[in-house]
């Protein structure tokens, strides 16, 4: 019976160390949140204008 020694493998980096994809996703999420907040503010302004 042959036995094999199990050696731990070195972890490979996920992608480029600068991670441009992660940066793009973060920027997109931030822009989405800002657009959502702007939309909510616009709706509040519109509803407040109806009562005047």
Order of alpha helices (4+ residues) and beta strands (2+ residues): alpha
